[in-house]
Every structure is written in C-alpha cells, then in structure tokens.
Amino acid sequence: MDKPAVVTEPAETAEPPEPVAVAEPVAAEPPEPVALDEPAATAEESEPELPVVDEAGASAALAVPGARRRPSRRTLVLAGLSVLLLALWATGGWLYVHNRGTSELDAQRAQALATAQKVAADLTSIGADNAQTQIQSLTQESTGGFREQISTYAAALQAILQQAHAGSRGTVSAAGIERIDANTASALVTVSATVSNSKLPNAQPVSYRMGVQLQREGDRWLASDVNFVP
C-alpha cells in the first residue's frame, strides 16, 4: 500500500539582509598652503647703507664687523690731495737740496774770486811807501809755496823799491773763475796799472794778466800760486 506523500512545508523564507550602512564621504579639508620662502633680496637691497664719514674721518661702519664700506667721494678727494701733497713735498725737498748745493757753490766761487782779485791788486799796488804793509797783507792772503816766496823775498823787494823809488798802482779790470771744486780753484785776473820809478817820473800805463791758484783752508780761500800769463 502506497504511503501517503509527505508534504514538506516550505522553509521559512530567509530574512532579507540588513542594509549595509554606507559611510558618508568625508569632506577632505583643503591642505594648508605651504609657506613659500620669500625671494632673496637682491644685492642692492641687501647692501648696508654706506656710512657717512664725518670731518674727523671716523666711520660709523667701524662698529659693524664685516660691513662692506665704499669710500665716499670726500674720502677719495682727500686721498688724492694727500698723494699730491706728498709728491710736492718730495719735489720741494729735492729742489731745496739742489738749490742749497748750488747756492753754496756760488758762495764759494764768489769768495775764491774775491781772494784772487785782492791778491792781484796787492801785488800790483806796491811801492817804496807801502811795501811793508802790502807784503804783510799778501802773507795773510797766501798759503803753501807762494807764502814762502813772499817771506823769502820780502826784505829784498823792499830794498829794491826804496832804492829805485819805484812803485805801482793797480786796479782789477776783469776777473773770473776758470775752475773750482770743494778745495781748489783757479782764476784769471786782468789788472790795469801805472808804474813809476826814478827814471820814469811820469807814471806809465801797464796791463797785467795773472793766473791765480787758490786753496781752501777752513772757511777761507788763499792764494797758493800766482803766474803772469800773456
């Protein structure tokens, strides 16, 4: 006998799944702006302000170590003037030494020439009436061999002048230094004179040319030799 069919109850329908909660989109906050470095200042903007130099030449920039300083126009002008003054002083010093040397040489030349003229005038202005005085003067104005000659022949010369009643009066008409250095010199002297004696009572004109050698002794120039030249 057939078994009755078992009717199976339909299974309970599955409960629908709970809806999945979808997360709401989170609004993203905008990123904070990145602070960009400011562009470096240019060289002109970064340079420190130039210090002002006062009249005493002090600079405020000296108190700022490492500060670059540019010379002001006034400083450049003062520097230029300083260089110019130094150059002028150096030139002036050289000129002073040069002129001093020239002046000293001119002074020595004048002294030597004066001695040569005096000796020539004394030699040609001697007579029986003034022989002793003139010989003494010539002795004081001479040195070396020339002085010895005067001392040697002084007595004989006086005797000749007195016996002949001779005499001469001379005047220097021209003179000049031929050569001179620190201690020696030579001069040429021209003398115009008048000569008289017992046989020629009337004075006769005579012209002499003499070469006078000079020697410097201390601060004096003395005649060391005298020669008559044509």
JOMOKA-V84539 format. One record per backbone hydrogen bond with DSSP energy under -1.0 kcal/mol. CO is the residue of the C=O (numbers start at 1). NH is the residue of the N-H. If there is no record, write none. Layout:
co | nh
CO | NH
CO | NH
This chain:
co | nh
42 | 46
43 | 47
54 | 57
58 | 54
59 | 62
60 | 63
61 | 64
64 | 67
72 | 76
73 | 77
74 | 78
75 | 79
76 | 80
77 | 81
78 | 82
79 | 83
80 | 84
81 | 85
82 | 86
83 | 87
84 | 88
85 | 89
86 | 90
87 | 91
88 | 92
89 | 93
90 | 94
91 | 95
92 | 96
93 | 97
94 | 98
95 | 99
96 | 100
97 | 101
98 | 102
99 | 103
100 | 104
101 | 105
102 | 106
103 | 107
104 | 108
105 | 109
106 | 110
107 | 111
108 | 112
109 | 113
110 | 114
111 | 115
112 | 116
113 | 117
114 | 118
115 | 119
116 | 120
117 | 121
118 | 122
119 | 123
120 | 124
126 | 168
127 | 131
130 | 134
131 | 135
132 | 136
133 | 137
134 | 138
135 | 139
136 | 140
137 | 141
141 | 223
144 | 148
145 | 149
146 | 150
147 | 151
148 | 152
149 | 153
153 | 157
154 | 158
155 | 159
156 | 160
157 | 161
158 | 162
159 | 163
160 | 164
161 | 166
164 | 198
166 | 128
167 | 196
169 | 194
171 | 192
174 | 190
176 | 188
179 | 186
183 | 216
184 | 181
185 | 214
186 | 178
186 | 179
187 | 212
188 | 176
189 | 210
190 | 173
190 | 174
191 | 208
192 | 171
193 | 206
194 | 169
195 | 204
196 | 167
200 | 197
204 | 195
206 | 193
208 | 191
209 | 229
210 | 189
211 | 227
212 | 187
213 | 224
213 | 225
214 | 185
215 | 222
217 | 220
220 | 217
222 | 215
223 | 143
225 | 213
227 | 211
